[in-house]
Amino acid sequence: MQVELTSLLEAVQETKTKMLEMSALNHLMSMHVLQQAQQIELLYEEVSMSSLNTYISLNLLYLWMEN
């Protein structure tokens, strides 16, 4: 009985260690996903501003060519 309980305790401790490792890896992955989401938002804003600047430039060029 003592051997079975010791074996069970070791298995529980090993499972706990693995769960803690998985939790740490999950947190690390979440942080990377958050950083990527922020980078994507910044890139989207830059592309939007670039598109707006191109639109304005083309309209100004069109107006200039009309005169």
Protein Blocks (a to p, Z undefined) as FASTA:
>chain_A
ZZmmmmmmmmmmmmmmmmmmmmmmmmmmmmmmmmmmmmmmmmmmmmmmmmmmmmmmmmmm
mmmmmZZ
